[in-house]
Amino acid sequence: MTKHVAVLMGGFSSERSVSLRSGEACAKALEAQDFKVSRVDVGRDVAEVLARLKPDVALNALHGPGGEDGVIQGVLELLRLPYSHSGVLASALAANKEKAKIVFAAAGVPVPAGKTVSRFEAAKEHVLPPPYVLKPISEGSSYGVFIVKEGTSHPPQELLRPDWSHGDLMLAEKFIAGRELTCAVMGDRALGVTEIKAVSSEWYDFDSKYAPGGSIHELPAKVKENIYQTVQDLALKAHRALGCRGMSRTDFRYDDRPGGTGELVVLEVNTQPGMTETSLAPEMAAYAGVPFGELVKWMVEDASCDR
């Protein structure tokens, strides 16, 4: 019997355009394997839409608030519709960077020093000695993120813009110089470690992530074997500490500069990583011998309630 999969995509977060790309890639991969696919551009009426469609499984390709913070997961639990990726609690924890850091620290996962402040406080004066990073508590894809460099006379005034839409709470963290590393977890298995090199930016911002040629993914990352292994171990540890399911991706900073601190810290866990064939997590799966079509099929087979 052909399995009917509802691919949840789009939504109403600032990451809508990214989600549409993820969802379309997943939908095409499933159709190529003879699944019946319904593309669902998620709106406030999603429960009614899904009740009418009566799919067997929901593949969650949403990103950002509403899609990876426990909200859609709660709807799917109420509908008792098996779904992919993490459940309500893990999604809500991972989406709140402040709460996630508390869980990581309690589990022995290293995190950068920092504190939570209001955006108004952060715009008024330096809340940490520069260099430091300011990022919204609950946004992804580098939206609303600022790196305040050493020698900067005042904090970013963009925080006071009347059209600011990334919430009033910001996480201020010590800036960790060095490399940007990431590692995906698939089920109970840590995949390869990728180093992300931004091409035309000093850090992995939105354009580096999504513009063609904006970044170089070096897989496997050229780091010492013990560091490579530690990154994999910490990715799995962070995934488990939050209670994640399915696929996640953990982002790191590693300062291995000559005379650097040697720090290796977890920045965040992404419970809904990008899902195009050239996205980081699918690249790591392919490197581990799981091509994109098989990965998406695995997500459907792994789907459940009570995640």
Backbone as CSV, one residue per row, in Angstrom:
resi,resn,N_x,N_y,N_z,CA_x,CA_y,CA_z,C_x,C_y,C_z
1,MET,0.848,-1.192,0.000,0.000,0.000,0.000,0.890,1.252,0.000
2,THR,0.603,2.202,-0.863,1.405,3.426,-0.965,1.189,4.304,0.259
3,LYS,2.289,4.720,0.887,2.197,5.589,2.062,1.983,7.036,1.618
4,HIS,1.057,7.707,2.289,0.718,9.102,1.982,1.456,10.011,2.967
5,VAL,2.336,10.854,2.426,3.160,11.731,3.256,2.764,13.187,3.028
6,ALA,2.435,13.880,4.108,2.225,15.326,4.039,3.561,16.000,4.351
7,VAL,4.108,16.741,3.394,5.355,17.475,3.628,4.987,18.875,4.096
8,LEU,5.302,19.163,5.349,4.964,20.464,5.941,6.073,21.449,5.613
9,MET,5.715,22.565,5.008,6.713,23.497,4.509,6.181,24.929,4.546
10,GLY,7.073,25.887,4.303,6.647,27.285,4.240,6.447,27.866,5.623
11,GLY,5.187,27.910,6.054,4.897,28.479,7.364,4.952,29.994,7.351
12,PHE,5.058,30.589,8.539,4.974,32.051,8.632,6.127,32.658,9.423
13,SER,7.248,31.940,9.521,8.421,32.505,10.193,9.295,33.237,9.176
14,SER,10.323,33.895,9.667,11.247,34.593,8.772,12.043,33.623,7.915
15,GLU,11.985,32.319,8.248,12.692,31.292,7.476,11.787,30.594,6.460
16,ARG,10.672,31.226,6.136,9.703,30.638,5.210,10.336,30.219,3.877
17,SER,11.126,31.115,3.277,11.687,30.822,1.950,12.631,29.628,1.994
18,VAL,13.381,29.501,3.074,14.301,28.371,3.241,13.503,27.076,3.381
19,SER,12.428,27.138,4.163,11.585,25.964,4.384,10.935,25.488,3.091
20,LEU,10.506,26.427,2.249,9.892,26.038,0.973,10.876,25.239,0.123
21,ARG,12.152,25.637,0.172,13.173,24.901,-0.587,13.386,23.509,-0.001
22,SER,13.477,23.434,1.332,13.641,22.132,1.992,12.470,21.215,1.663
23,GLY,11.262,21.748,1.793,10.068,20.942,1.579,9.952,20.433,0.155
24,GLU,10.260,21.290,-0.816,10.156,20.885,-2.214,11.174,19.784,-2.534
25,ALA,12.395,19.915,-1.992,13.416,18.887,-2.228,12.971,17.542,-1.639
26,CYS,12.405,17.581,-0.433,11.938,16.346,0.197,10.767,15.745,-0.568
27,ALA,9.833,16.599,-1.005,8.658,16.120,-1.734,9.067,15.424,-3.032
28,LYS,9.986,16.039,-3.769,10.440,15.444,-5.026,11.148,14.111,-4.780
29,ALA,11.954,14.045,-3.725,12.667,12.802,-3.416,11.696,11.685,-3.058
30,LEU,10.618,12.022,-2.360,9.619,11.014,-1.997,8.805,10.568,-3.209
31,GLU,8.435,11.520,-4.059,7.679,11.172,-5.273,8.495,10.251,-6.184
32,ALA,9.811,10.463,-6.204,10.686,9.616,-7.019,10.714,8.182,-6.505
33,GLN,10.269,7.988,-5.252,10.229,6.646,-4.658,8.794,6.144,-4.515
34,ASP,7.885,6.767,-5.281,6.487,6.312,-5.374,5.667,6.508,-4.105
35,PHE,6.075,7.437,-3.240,5.203,7.824,-2.138,4.120,8.751,-2.689
36,LYS,2.950,8.729,-2.086,1.939,9.739,-2.380,2.281,10.961,-1.531
37,VAL,2.433,12.120,-2.154,2.910,13.309,-1.441,1.893,14.442,-1.537
38,SER,1.605,15.051,-0.392,0.820,16.288,-0.359,1.716,17.384,0.195
39,ARG,1.918,18.426,-0.597,2.693,19.575,-0.136,1.769,20.485,0.658
40,VAL,2.090,20.732,1.913,1.239,21.559,2.771,2.001,22.818,3.172
41,ASP,1.575,23.951,2.596,2.130,25.241,2.992,1.402,25.630,4.279
42,VAL,2.098,25.515,5.388,1.459,25.570,6.710,0.946,26.969,7.047
43,GLY,-0.352,27.020,7.356,-0.989,28.239,7.851,-1.651,27.951,9.181
44,ARG,-2.422,28.911,9.665,-3.082,28.743,10.968,-4.153,27.647,10.935
45,ASP,-4.552,27.241,9.734,-5.589,26.213,9.591,-4.996,24.824,9.348
46,VAL,-3.727,24.639,9.730,-3.032,23.394,9.384,-3.728,22.154,9.937
47,ALA,-4.321,22.246,11.135,-4.992,21.071,11.715,-6.162,20.637,10.839
48,GLU,-6.941,21.623,10.355,-8.076,21.308,9.490,-7.601,20.732,8.157
49,VAL,-6.532,21.308,7.616,-5.995,20.827,6.340,-5.546,19.377,6.464
50,LEU,-4.827,19.078,7.531,-4.327,17.701,7.715,-5.470,16.728,8.000
51,ALA,-6.466,17.183,8.738,-7.620,16.317,9.017,-8.349,15.973,7.718
52,ARG,-8.371,16.914,6.789,-9.034,16.672,5.500,-8.191,15.755,4.606
53,LEU,-6.860,15.966,4.605,-5.973,15.180,3.741,-5.815,13.736,4.206
54,LYS,-5.862,13.551,5.540,-5.693,12.217,6.146,-4.400,11.508,5.696
55,PRO,-3.235,12.162,5.831,-1.985,11.481,5.478,-1.630,10.417,6.516
56,ASP,-0.706,9.539,6.144,-0.213,8.527,7.091,0.882,9.100,7.977
57,VAL,1.644,10.040,7.431,2.844,10.573,8.089,2.986,12.049,7.711
58,ALA,3.554,12.826,8.628,3.947,14.201,8.294,5.467,14.292,8.325
59,LEU,6.042,14.751,7.215,7.473,15.032,7.201,7.620,16.535,7.445
60,ASN,8.206,16.889,8.559,8.310,18.293,8.964,9.521,18.947,8.306
61,ALA,9.270,19.822,7.327,10.354,20.567,6.686,10.248,22.062,7.012
62,LEU,9.597,22.360,8.131,9.473,23.747,8.568,10.744,24.191,9.287
63,HIS,11.029,25.473,9.227,12.155,26.062,9.963,11.658,27.279,10.725
64,GLY,12.280,27.543,11.863,11.974,28.766,12.593,10.767,28.631,13.508
65,PRO,10.382,29.744,14.168,9.245,29.739,15.097,7.975,29.201,14.457
66,GLY,7.268,28.384,15.218,6.061,27.739,14.715,6.329,26.378,14.116
67,GLY,7.544,26.181,13.599,7.873,24.925,12.936,8.862,24.057,13.669
68,GLU,9.738,24.705,14.472,10.729,23.885,15.178,10.828,24.238,16.655
69,ASP,9.756,24.817,17.191,9.785,25.227,18.600,8.772,24.492,19.460
70,GLY,8.214,23.393,18.931,7.245,22.605,19.680,5.807,22.902,19.316
71,VAL,5.555,23.987,18.565,4.179,24.379,18.244,3.535,23.399,17.275
72,ILE,4.141,23.213,16.088,3.561,22.272,15.125,3.611,20.852,15.671
73,GLN,4.630,20.562,16.466,4.741,19.227,17.057,3.545,18.946,17.978
74,GLY,3.117,19.967,18.734,1.951,19.807,19.606,0.677,19.554,18.805
75,VAL,0.539,20.251,17.686,-0.619,20.041,16.805,-0.631,18.600,16.291
76,LEU,0.536,18.125,15.858,0.630,16.768,15.310,0.367,15.721,16.386
77,GLU,0.788,15.998,17.610,0.487,15.072,18.717,-1.022,15.014,18.961
78,LEU,-1.670,16.178,18.937,-3.128,16.200,19.142,-3.853,15.414,18.045
79,LEU,-3.348,15.523,16.830,-3.949,14.803,15.702,-3.546,13.328,15.678
80,ARG,-2.568,12.971,16.516,-1.984,11.614,16.531,-1.482,11.237,15.147
81,LEU,-0.818,12.203,14.503,-0.243,11.990,13.174,1.266,11.807,13.322
82,PRO,1.794,10.629,13.017,3.234,10.405,13.155,4.019,11.449,12.352
83,TYR,5.105,11.964,12.952,5.877,13.023,12.304,7.367,12.803,12.500
84,SER,8.146,13.482,11.670,9.606,13.332,11.685,10.253,14.315,12.655
85,HIS,11.532,14.124,12.875,12.361,15.001,13.702,11.945,14.949,15.171
86,SER,12.276,15.996,15.917,12.115,15.977,17.371,10.690,16.297,17.812
87,GLY,10.394,15.915,19.062,9.074,16.125,19.637,8.906,17.493,20.275
88,VAL,7.848,17.639,21.050,7.453,18.933,21.610,8.535,19.504,22.530
89,LEU,8.937,18.753,23.537,9.864,19.293,24.532,11.240,19.571,23.941
90,ALA,11.799,18.609,23.226,13.136,18.803,22.646,13.139,19.989,21.689
91,SER,12.079,20.119,20.892,11.994,21.221,19.940,11.919,22.564,20.664
92,ALA,11.083,22.625,21.695,10.931,23.875,22.451,12.234,24.262,23.145
93,LEU,12.908,23.291,23.725,14.184,23.564,24.407,15.240,24.057,23.424
94,ALA,15.395,23.339,22.313,16.434,23.699,21.346,16.180,25.076,20.747
95,ALA,14.897,25.433,20.569,14.550,26.709,19.944,14.799,27.891,20.867
96,ASN,14.883,27.642,22.164,15.170,28.713,23.114,16.631,28.607,23.520
97,LYS,17.473,29.453,22.919,18.920,29.320,23.107,19.339,29.436,24.564
98,GLU,18.637,30.248,25.341,18.961,30.397,26.761,18.710,29.103,27.520
99,LYS,17.530,28.503,27.321,17.177,27.258,28.023,18.070,26.103,27.556
100,ALA,18.357,26.067,26.251,19.206,24.996,25.727,20.585,25.038,26.379
101,LYS,21.129,26.248,26.560,22.455,26.359,27.178,22.462,25.818,28.602
102,ILE,21.373,26.034,29.321,21.273,25.516,30.695,21.315,23.993,30.678
103,VAL,20.577,23.393,29.753,20.549,21.932,29.633,21.925,21.407,29.224
104,PHE,22.567,22.071,28.248,23.890,21.639,27.801,24.891,21.669,28.958
105,ALA,24.912,22.782,29.680,25.873,22.933,30.774,25.664,21.846,31.832
106,ALA,24.395,21.543,32.128,24.089,20.507,33.123,24.545,19.131,32.648
107,ALA,24.575,18.934,31.316,24.981,17.644,30.750,26.491,17.583,30.481
108,GLY,27.211,18.648,30.817,28.658,18.657,30.602,29.068,19.009,29.190
109,VAL,28.171,19.659,28.448,28.488,20.113,27.090,29.009,21.554,27.179
110,PRO,30.227,21.835,26.692,30.802,23.177,26.839,30.053,24.214,25.994
111,VAL,29.767,25.370,26.601,29.063,26.462,25.916,29.813,27.767,26.180
112,PRO,29.659,28.767,25.296,30.338,30.045,25.528,29.720,30.803,26.692
113,ALA,30.546,31.559,27.410,30.052,32.382,28.506,29.131,33.459,27.950
114,GLY,28.094,33.807,28.695,27.190,34.835,28.209,26.034,35.061,29.152
115,LYS,25.065,35.868,28.712,23.888,36.174,29.514,22.756,36.644,28.602
116,THR,21.545,36.614,29.133,20.371,37.074,28.397,20.070,38.519,28.773
117,VAL,19.809,39.345,27.765,19.518,40.768,27.983,18.371,41.176,27.062
118,SER,17.741,42.316,27.353,16.734,42.840,26.433,17.449,43.545,25.291
119,ARG,16.794,43.627,24.142,17.424,44.302,23.002,17.624,45.794,23.291
120,PHE,16.778,46.354,24.137,16.905,47.779,24.486,18.147,48.013,25.342
121,GLU,18.367,47.088,26.278,19.578,47.144,27.119,20.830,46.943,26.258
122,ALA,20.725,45.992,25.304,21.877,45.683,24.445,22.212,46.836,23.508
123,ALA,21.217,47.650,23.157,21.456,48.792,22.272,21.992,50.006,23.025
124,LYS,21.750,50.024,24.324,22.111,51.194,25.146,23.595,51.243,25.447
125,GLU,24.162,50.087,25.817,25.589,50.024,26.161,26.097,48.606,25.969
126,HIS,27.417,48.454,25.922,27.987,47.119,25.768,27.603,46.260,26.964
127,VAL,26.999,45.120,26.700,26.566,44.231,27.785,27.644,43.213,28.145
128,LEU,28.650,43.091,27.285,29.832,42.279,27.543,31.018,43.043,26.964
129,PRO,32.228,42.746,27.425,33.398,43.374,26.802,33.536,42.883,25.355
130,PRO,33.660,43.781,24.371,33.878,43.328,22.988,35.178,42.539,22.873
131,PRO,35.269,41.550,21.971,34.240,41.148,21.012,33.214,40.200,21.638
132,TYR,31.972,40.398,21.229,30.907,39.506,21.682,29.846,39.387,20.590
133,VAL,28.946,38.413,20.783,27.889,38.139,19.808,26.544,38.435,20.462
134,LEU,25.643,39.051,19.698,24.262,39.246,20.128,23.362,38.481,19.172
135,LYS,22.473,37.641,19.711,21.557,36.904,18.835,20.209,36.734,19.518
136,PRO,19.136,36.797,18.745,17.800,36.593,19.322,17.700,35.231,19.993
137,ILE,16.946,35.175,21.074,16.780,33.933,21.831,16.196,32.816,20.968
138,SER,15.261,33.160,20.087,14.514,32.114,19.372,14.423,32.343,17.870
139,GLU,15.538,32.615,17.225,15.554,32.728,15.768,16.616,31.796,15.214
140,GLY,16.504,31.483,13.921,17.501,30.669,13.244,17.985,31.367,11.994
141,SER,18.824,30.668,11.228,19.341,31.171,9.953,20.079,32.503,10.078
142,SER,20.619,32.789,11.261,21.434,33.993,11.504,20.633,35.284,11.417
143,TYR,19.307,35.210,11.484,18.498,36.426,11.500,18.753,37.193,12.800
144,GLY,18.968,38.492,12.694,19.097,39.343,13.870,20.361,39.145,14.675
145,VAL,21.393,38.540,14.075,22.644,38.280,14.783,23.661,39.387,14.484
146,PHE,24.357,39.838,15.530,25.394,40.856,15.381,26.668,40.389,16.062
147,ILE,27.802,40.615,15.401,29.097,40.434,16.048,29.635,41.822,16.369
148,VAL,29.785,42.093,17.641,30.293,43.394,18.083,31.801,43.262,18.249
149,LYS,32.529,43.916,17.371,33.975,43.729,17.322,34.706,44.522,18.400
150,GLU,35.921,44.094,18.638,36.793,44.810,19.572,37.015,46.230,19.047
151,GLY,36.960,47.199,19.933,37.172,48.585,19.531,35.917,49.284,19.058
152,THR,34.776,48.561,19.008,33.521,49.194,18.601,33.064,50.150,19.701
153,SER,32.739,51.376,19.315,32.416,52.399,20.321,31.030,52.222,20.932
154,HIS,30.089,51.714,20.143,28.734,51.546,20.692,28.082,50.297,20.099
155,PRO,27.113,49.721,20.803,26.454,48.501,20.320,25.560,48.787,19.111
156,PRO,25.068,47.734,18.433,24.271,47.922,17.221,22.947,48.637,17.489
157,GLN,22.734,49.744,16.793,21.501,50.516,16.967,20.335,49.939,16.172
158,GLU,20.634,48.975,15.286,19.555,48.299,14.538,18.571,47.607,15.486
159,LEU,19.037,47.307,16.698,18.178,46.662,17.693,16.969,47.517,18.056
160,LEU,17.045,48.815,17.805,15.963,49.739,18.162,15.029,50.045,16.996
161,ARG,15.268,49.405,15.864,14.433,49.697,14.686,12.966,49.388,14.970
162,PRO,12.053,50.245,14.531,10.628,50.000,14.783,10.105,48.734,14.105
163,ASP,10.778,48.297,13.034,10.322,47.082,12.345,11.072,45.830,12.809
164,TRP,11.782,45.920,13.944,12.472,44.746,14.502,11.455,43.641,14.772
165,SER,11.711,42.438,14.287,10.713,41.364,14.383,11.266,40.072,14.976
166,HIS,12.381,40.181,15.708,13.031,38.969,16.211,12.913,38.802,17.727
167,GLY,11.934,39.461,18.344,11.727,39.323,19.780,12.570,40.308,20.570
168,ASP,12.222,40.479,21.838,12.896,41.480,22.668,14.037,40.925,23.504
169,LEU,14.183,39.596,23.557,15.267,39.010,24.344,16.420,38.588,23.443
170,MET,17.628,38.954,23.868,18.842,38.634,23.113,19.791,37.842,24.000
171,LEU,20.518,36.924,23.373,21.581,36.206,24.064,22.897,36.881,23.707
172,ALA,23.599,37.358,24.726,24.922,37.953,24.525,25.959,36.917,24.935
173,GLU,26.892,36.623,24.029,27.902,35.604,24.303,29.279,36.098,23.903
174,LYS,30.261,35.669,24.657,31.655,35.925,24.288,31.898,35.395,22.876
175,PHE,32.557,36.187,22.042,32.875,35.743,20.681,34.052,34.776,20.727
176,ILE,33.864,33.601,20.164,34.924,32.600,20.087,35.509,32.655,18.679
177,ALA,36.736,33.111,18.571,37.397,33.178,17.259,37.745,31.771,16.788
178,GLY,38.089,31.656,15.514,38.529,30.360,15.000,37.584,29.772,13.983
179,ARG,37.396,28.464,14.047,36.666,27.737,13.010,35.201,27.505,13.365
180,GLU,34.384,27.408,12.303,32.975,27.059,12.428,32.850,25.598,12.019
181,LEU,32.479,24.747,12.974,32.319,23.320,12.714,30.868,22.919,12.952
182,THR,30.440,21.877,12.282,29.082,21.379,12.506,29.057,19.868,12.319
183,CYS,28.146,19.219,13.031,28.042,17.756,12.966,26.578,17.360,13.113
184,ALA,26.099,16.545,12.197,24.709,16.076,12.240,24.619,14.745,12.970
185,VAL,23.461,14.529,13.580,23.141,13.248,14.211,21.931,12.680,13.489
186,MET,22.023,11.418,13.126,20.938,10.713,12.445,20.551,9.526,13.312
187,GLY,19.411,9.633,13.978,19.010,8.584,14.908,19.905,8.602,16.127
188,ASP,20.701,7.552,16.294,21.629,7.496,17.424,23.082,7.504,16.951
189,ARG,23.307,8.071,15.767,24.626,8.014,15.137,25.097,9.414,14.746
190,ALA,26.273,9.795,15.229,26.874,11.054,14.797,27.519,10.857,13.433
191,LEU,27.235,11.755,12.503,27.789,11.664,11.156,29.127,12.405,11.097
192,GLY,29.588,12.722,9.903,30.877,13.388,9.756,30.858,14.825,10.255
193,VAL,32.046,15.387,10.423,32.195,16.773,10.871,32.572,17.639,9.675
194,THR,31.823,18.730,9.497,32.064,19.666,8.400,32.611,20.975,8.950
195,GLU,33.610,21.544,8.265,34.002,22.921,8.564,33.334,23.821,7.538
196,ILE,32.726,24.884,8.018,32.031,25.834,7.152,32.905,27.072,7.003
197,LYS,33.226,27.406,5.772,34.045,28.581,5.502,33.221,29.580,4.690
198,ALA,32.918,30.721,5.298,32.192,31.762,4.571,33.116,32.375,3.522
199,VAL,32.592,32.586,2.321,33.410,33.075,1.211,33.577,34.585,1.251
200,SER,32.477,35.318,1.418,32.553,36.778,1.333,32.135,37.474,2.614
201,SER,32.142,36.742,3.703,31.769,37.315,4.987,32.740,36.810,6.039
202,GLU,32.829,37.525,7.150,33.731,37.105,8.228,33.145,35.959,9.047
203,TRP,31.852,35.718,8.896,31.219,34.637,9.661,30.090,34.050,8.822
204,TYR,29.494,32.991,9.322,28.489,32.220,8.582,27.123,32.880,8.732
205,ASP,26.920,34.004,8.013,25.671,34.745,8.100,24.645,34.187,7.116
206,PHE,23.504,34.878,6.973,22.416,34.370,6.120,22.875,34.169,4.678
207,ASP,23.578,35.165,4.126,24.025,35.051,2.735,25.013,33.909,2.556
208,SER,25.884,33.724,3.543,26.840,32.613,3.466,26.108,31.277,3.447
209,LYS,24.991,31.215,4.172,24.242,29.961,4.261,23.470,29.649,2.989
210,TYR,22.868,30.686,2.391,21.877,30.407,1.360,22.183,30.971,-0.021
211,ALA,23.091,31.933,-0.129,23.423,32.458,-1.462,24.303,31.448,-2.193
212,PRO,24.113,31.267,-3.509,24.958,30.339,-4.268,26.436,30.721,-4.120
213,GLY,27.253,29.752,-3.722,28.679,30.011,-3.546,29.021,30.830,-2.320
214,GLY,28.048,30.989,-1.406,28.280,31.823,-0.220,29.208,31.191,0.795
215,SER,29.331,29.874,0.764,30.202,29.198,1.723,30.779,27.930,1.106
216,ILE,31.875,27.481,1.713,32.511,26.220,1.313,32.318,25.239,2.462
217,HIS,31.852,24.045,2.150,31.693,22.992,3.153,32.853,22.012,2.994
218,GLU,33.709,21.955,3.985,34.849,21.029,3.921,34.536,19.803,4.770
219,LEU,34.254,18.701,4.072,33.868,17.457,4.727,34.728,16.322,4.193
220,PRO,35.509,15.673,5.062,35.605,15.872,6.505,36.454,17.099,6.859
221,ALA,36.115,17.711,7.988,36.870,18.874,8.446,38.315,18.475,8.733
222,LYS,39.245,19.351,8.344,40.664,19.074,8.574,41.067,19.557,9.971
223,VAL,40.709,18.754,10.953,41.105,19.008,12.339,41.752,17.739,12.879
224,LYS,42.437,17.848,13.999,43.084,16.676,14.594,42.042,15.599,14.893
225,GLU,42.487,14.359,14.778,41.572,13.225,14.935,40.831,13.254,16.271
226,ASN,41.531,13.641,17.338,40.880,13.656,18.651,39.808,14.748,18.730
227,ILE,40.034,15.881,18.029,39.040,16.963,17.998,37.830,16.524,17.180
228,TYR,38.085,15.881,16.050,37.014,15.357,15.188,36.108,14.425,15.999
229,GLN,36.726,13.530,16.742,35.982,12.570,17.562,35.217,13.280,18.678
230,THR,35.852,14.294,19.279,35.199,15.041,20.358,33.976,15.776,19.844
231,VAL,34.082,16.361,18.655,32.931,17.056,18.055,31.783,16.068,17.848
232,GLN,32.073,14.894,17.315,31.025,13.879,17.125,30.395,13.471,18.462
233,ASP,31.250,13.259,19.471,30.746,12.862,20.792,29.847,13.942,21.391
234,LEU,30.267,15.207,21.249,29.492,16.309,21.819,28.182,16.528,21.060
235,ALA,28.200,16.326,19.746,26.961,16.452,18.960,25.928,15.436,19.443
236,LEU,26.383,14.211,19.665,25.488,13.161,20.156,25.025,13.465,21.579
237,LYS,25.945,13.976,22.391,25.623,14.305,23.782,24.588,15.433,23.855
238,ALA,24.766,16.453,23.014,23.833,17.581,22.999,22.459,17.127,22.491
239,HIS,22.446,16.321,21.434,21.219,15.753,20.863,20.447,14.993,21.943
240,ARG,21.152,14.171,22.689,20.509,13.352,23.726,20.093,14.188,24.929
241,ALA,20.890,15.189,25.287,20.572,16.025,26.452,19.237,16.738,26.268
242,LEU,18.981,17.197,25.044,17.714,17.870,24.762,16.570,16.882,24.532
243,GLY,16.916,15.618,24.288,15.897,14.612,23.987,15.478,14.615,22.535
244,CYS,16.412,14.970,21.638,16.093,15.054,20.202,15.836,13.674,19.617
245,ARG,15.090,13.665,18.516,14.838,12.439,17.760,15.124,12.719,16.289
246,GLY,15.227,11.632,15.495,15.440,11.806,14.060,16.777,12.452,13.776
247,MET,16.742,13.518,12.975,17.980,14.193,12.587,18.089,15.544,13.269
248,SER,19.296,15.875,13.705,19.596,17.208,14.218,20.982,17.596,13.717
249,ARG,21.338,18.860,13.906,22.687,19.307,13.547,23.176,20.270,14.621
250,THR,24.369,19.996,15.138,24.937,20.818,16.210,26.076,21.662,15.660
251,ASP,26.041,22.955,15.979,27.046,23.901,15.499,28.042,24.234,16.601
252,PHE,29.301,24.359,16.204,30.415,24.563,17.143,31.290,25.731,16.708
253,ARG,32.037,26.284,17.673,33.181,27.147,17.374,34.406,26.496,18.008
254,TYR,35.519,26.543,17.272,36.756,25.916,17.734,37.915,26.868,17.482
255,ASP,38.544,27.309,18.555,39.654,28.256,18.450,40.987,27.516,18.470
256,ASP,41.472,27.176,17.264,42.766,26.494,17.181,43.814,27.411,16.554
257,ARG,43.591,28.722,16.656,44.577,29.665,16.113,45.893,29.553,16.882
258,PRO,47.002,29.872,16.245,48.269,29.936,16.992,48.121,30.938,18.139
259,GLY,48.365,30.470,19.334,48.190,31.339,20.502,46.746,31.501,20.922
260,GLY,45.821,30.743,20.292,44.400,30.828,20.644,44.094,30.087,21.935
261,THR,42.831,30.127,22.320,42.433,29.544,23.614,42.276,28.030,23.554
262,GLY,42.108,27.463,22.332,41.846,26.032,22.217,40.420,25.654,22.561
263,GLU,39.560,26.661,22.802,38.176,26.376,23.193,37.401,25.678,22.078
264,LEU,36.593,24.709,22.460,35.632,24.060,21.577,34.287,24.141,22.287
265,VAL,33.351,24.895,21.707,32.063,25.104,22.366,30.910,24.806,21.422
266,VAL,29.805,24.380,22.012,28.561,24.182,21.262,27.798,25.501,21.245
267,LEU,27.388,25.932,20.057,26.587,27.149,19.926,25.099,26.836,20.021
268,GLU,24.660,25.815,19.286,23.244,25.465,19.323,23.017,24.132,18.627
269,VAL,21.850,23.561,18.890,21.382,22.379,18.165,20.203,22.803,17.302
270,ASN,20.276,22.473,16.029,19.210,22.759,15.083,18.403,21.478,14.900
271,THR,17.167,21.477,15.391,16.348,20.259,15.317,15.667,20.088,13.967
272,GLN,15.689,21.148,13.130,15.109,21.071,11.789,16.137,21.588,10.782
273,PRO,17.251,20.867,10.610,18.285,21.362,9.695,17.786,21.424,8.260
274,GLY,18.418,22.278,7.456,18.058,22.428,6.050,18.053,21.089,5.334
275,MET,17.095,20.925,4.425,16.902,19.619,3.785,16.868,19.701,2.266
276,THR,17.779,20.473,1.672,18.008,20.328,0.237,19.205,19.393,0.085
277,GLU,19.454,18.927,-1.132,20.552,17.966,-1.327,21.909,18.560,-1.007
278,THR,22.032,19.889,-1.094,23.326,20.525,-0.811,23.376,21.127,0.592
279,SER,22.334,20.910,1.394,22.354,21.376,2.779,23.359,20.557,3.580
280,LEU,23.771,21.106,4.700,24.841,20.494,5.490,24.508,19.077,5.972
281,ALA,23.351,18.896,6.612,23.025,17.578,7.166,22.889,16.507,6.075
282,PRO,22.172,16.759,4.972,22.136,15.758,3.900,23.503,15.481,3.291
283,GLU,24.372,16.495,3.220,25.741,16.250,2.741,26.459,15.267,3.652
284,MET,26.301,15.439,4.961,26.956,14.532,5.923,26.384,13.133,5.825
285,ALA,25.072,13.040,5.608,24.447,11.721,5.439,24.991,11.038,4.183
286,ALA,25.100,11.791,3.083,25.629,11.228,1.835,27.063,10.754,2.021
287,TYR,27.853,11.529,2.768,29.245,11.153,3.051,29.301,9.849,3.850
288,ALA,28.263,9.620,4.672,28.184,8.389,5.475,27.535,7.240,4.701
289,GLY,27.231,7.479,3.411,26.678,6.414,2.588,25.171,6.385,2.503
290,VAL,24.523,7.484,2.925,23.058,7.557,2.861,22.675,8.675,1.899
291,PRO,22.398,8.360,0.625,22.033,9.408,-0.335,20.708,10.078,0.041
292,PHE,20.448,11.226,-0.584,19.329,12.079,-0.184,17.991,11.336,-0.191
293,GLY,17.716,10.584,-1.239,16.454,9.856,-1.309,16.280,8.884,-0.157
294,GLU,17.348,8.169,0.167,17.301,7.214,1.284,17.117,7.930,2.612
295,LEU,17.763,9.099,2.747,17.640,9.878,3.984,16.190,10.305,4.209
296,VAL,15.561,10.829,3.176,14.179,11.292,3.308,13.242,10.114,3.581
297,LYS,13.498,8.993,2.906,12.706,7.783,3.161,12.881,7.334,4.613
298,TRP,14.119,7.392,5.126,14.379,7.016,6.522,13.592,7.915,7.476
299,MET,13.535,9.208,7.168,12.781,10.141,8.023,11.300,9.751,8.093
300,VAL,10.752,9.340,6.958,9.351,8.919,6.925,9.176,7.642,7.750
301,GLU,10.077,6.705,7.588,9.989,5.435,8.327,10.221,5.621,9.819
302,ASP,11.009,6.635,10.172,11.334,6.910,11.577,10.212,7.691,12.275
303,ALA,9.289,8.239,11.522,8.252,9.108,12.075,7.401,8.386,13.122
304,SER,6.980,9.146,14.141,6.125,8.590,15.185,5.465,9.733,15.956
305,CYS,4.581,9.395,16.849,4.098,10.335,17.856,4.883,10.087,19.143
306,ASP,4.609,10.895,20.150,5.274,10.751,21.463,6.793,10.783,21.312
307,ARG,7.284,11.758,20.565,8.714,11.877,20.324,9.376,12.763,21.376
